[in-house]
Structure formats: C-alpha cells, structure tokens
Amino acid sequence: MNSIRLVSWHKTSWRRFPLLPEEALNPRVSAWRDRGRDDEFRDRRIHVFDRDGSGPLLVLLHGFPSSSYDWKLLLDRQSEHAVLAPDFLGFGLSEKPRDHDYTLHWQADMVEELVRRRGEGAEVFFVAHDMGTSVANELMARDLEGSLEMELIGGLLLNGSMVQDAASPTLGQRILRSAVGGLFSRLSSERFFRQQFGSIFSPDHPLTDEEAEDQWELICADGGRTLNHKTIRYMEERFKHADRWHGAIRDWEKPLSLAWGMLDPVATEQVLDAVLALRPSAPLTRFEGIGHYPQIEDPDRVAGALQAALDV
C-alpha cells in the first residue's frame, strides 16, 4: 500500500472511529495519544504508536492489563529505530468491544497486518512483555511453519508467564478468571487496582502515583474497566496452546534473548527457569532488584538489554 493510499485510508479510519474526547484524558495520557494514530483492523479501531527510523523495525508488544504506554520511557532512550507499538484490542486507547472473543491469535493477526501495511520486506525485531510474550510466541510458531507474513530477524522477551503453570497470578487475576470474574470487573475500583498493580513492582522502584493514575485511566478508557474478565482469557490460551508456543521457544532458529526482573512475584524465577529449560542457549540479562515491569521501573537497563539483543 503506497503512502497516498495510507493517508486516505487513515482519514477514513479517523472519521469512522473518532478518538476519545480530550477532556476524558489527563495531560500525560493525552500527550501520549497525540503521539500516535488510530488505525483499523477487521472493522475495529486500533491505536498505534508508529515512528520512522532506521531498521530493523521494533515491534513492541505490551502486557495485561496495560498498553503501549508501558514503552514510553524506553522509546525516549531508544530513539533511532523505526517503531510500531499497538494497543491490543481491548487495551489502552484501542477499541474495547464487549461482544468480542478476545484471543491472542486475533492479536497476532492484527500485528501481522499492521506490519504489512508499513511496507513489504521490512526486517522486524520484536520486544515483548507479559501477555505480549505469548503473542510473540505465536508469531514465532507461524514463522517456524512458514506462514508468517513478515521478516522476523530476532526478539527480546521480558518478564512474561509463557509457561503458565509455573507462574503465580495475583489475587485480582485469580478472581477475574473465576466464576465471579464478570461481577468483579464491574465492581473493580482504582484503590484495589493500585494495590494489586503496585504489588508487582519492586521495593526500590515502586509504582508512582502518576503512573498508577495513567494506567488506571487507560484501563477505564472507553469502558475497559468492566472487560478485564474477558481480556484475561489469554491465560487459558497459554494452557491450550502450550505445545505450540513452548515448541516455538525451543525450536525457533533466529536470535532470541531474555531480560528478566528477578523480583517479579508473578512471572517468577520459576517461570524463567522453565523458559530456559526450553531454550537454554538464550542470552539472558538478569535485572536484580527489579519487579514485573522492567521497562517502567528501570528503562535505562532495558534499553541496554535491548541493544545487546539487537547486537546478537
């Protein structure tokens, strides 16, 4: 698709899917929104941070329950590469349909298409965290079977419970997956969110009030607060597709690096050990004193690990 068609197509997308009202967003989140754009996939509005630069194209895949906003500090430190960082459907500033069957295969399809629209033949390097690591595993599996429509050259996996039975979900995650998950979503509060979200940060790099406010606002945008029991179903997919995704970690032949916050109470050291059992040769950066969100807690160290992964 040439640039003229892209501009025309995006204008159509913006008319059909207007951005959230600016007054609904605080200045920090509003500024982040304005750095990106709205796109469309299968008649759904997808918010994307899209930046030109040198190759390879960095595709940043966020986790649950957050959004591409997680990468903002890393992007300030890694400024030369082209970047594509979408909000998955149901997250952040993307559309949050109530009638959608949220699956990681759908999210992987979306990533493939967004990369394709940027231009054929671009080399792609993914950086994935939390739920996004399983989207990356699906892309790796497609690459293995020869069905992937992008040129993956490597990747970096941050903390993510790719081996789900080794993980330790938070209380909130366990309730969301239970029979009362829908009710819990409707009754969820900012206070409980701050407690749960803050509990997965490290003592030396705690969740700040501003970050908590921004993350909660992005969850609530477009009615998303009441959808977490639907979007968390990715955990069940990790069990369902374990053979496929674990096989991708083990057998994918391209460079794959790991960078891990060692104080993560969810994607614990036991998860890291299980991933390393599948791929013992993976270069590993251990972030001592860091919790579940390395890219927020210490973006300088993550930037260093990313550069090392790109140099493999």
N, C-alpha and C positions, 0 to 999 in steps of 0.2 A: 504494500500500500504506500503510495507516494505521499509526500508531505502535504500537498494541496488537499488530497482526499482526507488526510488525518485532521486537518484544521476544520474542514467542512463537517466531518463526522463528529468531532468533538463539540462543535456548536450545536448540532442536533442533540447530542447527549446532554448538554447543559440545559437545553430547553425542556427536554423530557424529564430530567432529573435535577431539579434545582438544588443548590447547596443548602445546608441548614442555615436558618436565619442567623446573621452575625450576632445578634443580641443574645442568642442561646449559648454562645461560647465565650469563655474568658479570653483575655487578650493573648495569652500564650498559645492556647489551642487554636484561636482564630488565626494567629500568625502562621502556625503550622499548616492549617488548612489552606491558607493562601499560597503557600509554597508548593502545593500540589495541584492536582486537577481531578476532575471527575471523568471516568471512562464508563464503558458499558460492556457487560458480558452476559449473554443469554437473557437479555432484557432486564438485567439487574444493574444498579448503579454501583460502581466500584471506585473508591477514592485511591489515588495513586500519587506517590512522590516519584517524580521522574526527572532525572538530571543527566545532561550530556556530559561527556568527558572521555578520557582515554579508556582503552579496553584493558581487561575484559569487563563486560557489563556485570556489575554486582547486583544480584537479585537477593533482597533481604526479606526473610520470611519470619514473621513475628509469632508470638505465642498467645495462649489463653490466659486471662481474658482481655488482653491489651490490644495493641495495634502497632502500625508502623511508627507511631510516635516514640516507641521504645528506642528507635535508632537515631533520634535527632542528635544526641551528643556524639555518637560515633561518626555521623555524617560530617560534623564540623571538623573532625580530626582526619577523616579520610575524604579529602576534597577533590582529588584528581580524577578518580574513576567515574565512569558512567554508572548510574544507579537506577534501579527500578525497585520500589518498595511499596507494594499494595497493602491496603487494609483488606483482609479476607472478608468475604461476605458475612454479615452478621457482627462485624467488629469495627471499632473506631468510627470513622466518618463514612464508611460504606453503608449501603442499604441494609436494612435489618428486617427482612420479611418474616412474618410469623408463620406462613404456610410452607416454608422451605424445609426440605430434608437436608440438613447440614451434613456434608460428608467431606472428607479430606480429598477424595478423588475429584469432587467438583472443584475444590480449591486448587488442586494441581492442574486441572484442565484450564482454569482461569489464568494461572501463572503462565502456562504454555502459550495461550493466546495473546496475552499482553506482551510477552517477549517477541512473539512472531510479528506483531504489529510494529515493533520497533525496527524491524528490518531483518531480512534473511541473512543467515550466516554469521551473526554476531557470536563471539565466544562468551560463554556465561559461566560465572563463578557464583555459587550460592553461599549465603551466610544464613544459618537457621537457628532458631531458639525455641525451646519448649514445644508447643504444638507444631510449630513450623518445621521442626526436625523430621516429623513424620511425613509432612508434605514433601520435604526434600527426599526422604527415603522412597516415596512413590515415584518421584522424578528419576531417581537412580534406578529403580526397578524397570521403568519404561525404557531407560537408556540401555539397560542390560538386554532387554528383549528386542531392541531395535525399533521401538515405536515412538520414541521421544522426538518431538519436532523442535528441538533446539540443540545447540552445540555446547553441551556441558563440558567444561575442562577441569573442574575440581570443586571442592566445597569445604566449608568450615562449619562444624556443628558445635553450638554452645549447649548449655545445660538443657536437656530435654529427656523425658522419660520414655525413650524409644523402646526399652524393654520394660513394659508397663508393670509386669508382675514383680519387678524389683523396686518399684517406686513407692513413695509414702505420701499419698494425696493429703491435702489439707482437710480440715473438718468441713469447710464450706464446699469443697469439691466432692467429698463423700456424700454430703446431703443433697447436692444438686443431682447426683447420679442415682439417688434413691427414689422410692415411690412418691415422696413428698417434694421432689425437686421443683415441680412447677409452682407449687404454693410458696416454696422457699424463695424462688426467683421473684415472685410478685411482692413478697414481704421484705426483700433484702434492703438493707439500709447502708448509708455511707459509713456509719460508725463501724458496722460489722465488717464491711469491705476493708476499711483502713486497718482494722486489727488483723484480718486474715492476710491481706496483701503485705502489710508491714512485717508479718512474722516470717516471710521468706527472704527478707533482706538480712544482711549481716550486721552484727552489732557495731562494727567500725564504719559501716556505710549505710546507715538507716534510711528508711523511706522518709523523704522530706514532706512537709505539709503541702508545698506547691505541687510536687509530683503526685501525691495522693489526690489532690483536688483535680488535677488534669486527667489522671487516669480514670477517676470516677465519672468525670464529665463525659469522657469519650465512651465509657461503657453505657451511660444513660442516653447518649445522643440517639435521636430517632427511636426512642422506646426500647433500646437494647437492654436495659436493666432487667426486664422480665423474660429475656431469651436465654439466659445462661444455662438453663437446664437442657436446652436444645443444642447449643453450640458445644457443650462439654461432651457430647456423644462421641467425639473423636477418641476418647479413652477406650470405648468399646471397640472401635475400629482397630486400635492397636493390638487387641487380642485377636480379633477376627482375621487380620491380615499379617499376623506375626511372621509366618513362614516367608511371605513375600518380602516384607520390609526388613526382617533380620537377614534374609538372604542377600538383599541389596547391600546392606552394610558389609557383609562378609565378602561378596563376590565382585562388587563394582571395581573396575580396574583403574579408575582415574584417581588422582590425588585427593585424599580425604583426611582432614585434620580435625582434632578435637581441642576445645578450650573450655575449662570447667571451673566454676566456682565451687570450692571444696567445702563450704559451709552451707550448701544448699540442703534444706530439710525435706525437699520433695524429690527432685532428681538427685538422689544422694550419691555418695561414693559407691554404694552397691550397684546403682544404675550404671555409673561409669565403668565399674569392673565388668558388668555384663556386656556393655558395648565393646570394651577392649577384648573380651573373650571372643567376640565375633570378628574383631579386626585388630589383632594385637600389634600390627605394624604401624597403626595410625600415629602420626606425630601428635603429641599431647602437651598442651600448656595447662598447668595447674595454677589456678588463681587462689592462693592461700588467703584466708581471711575475707573471701567474697561469697555471697549467697547466690540466690537463684537468678538474679538479674545482673550479670556482669556488665552488660553494655550500659546500664544506668548507674550502677554502683562505682565502676571504675573504667570509664570509656577509654582512657589512655592505654591501659593494659590490654583491652580488647583490640584497640587499633594496632598495637604491636603484634598481637597474636594473628590478626588478620593479615598483616604484611608478611609475617613469617609463613602463613599458609599460602599466600599468593606466590611466594618465592620457592615453594617446594617443587 
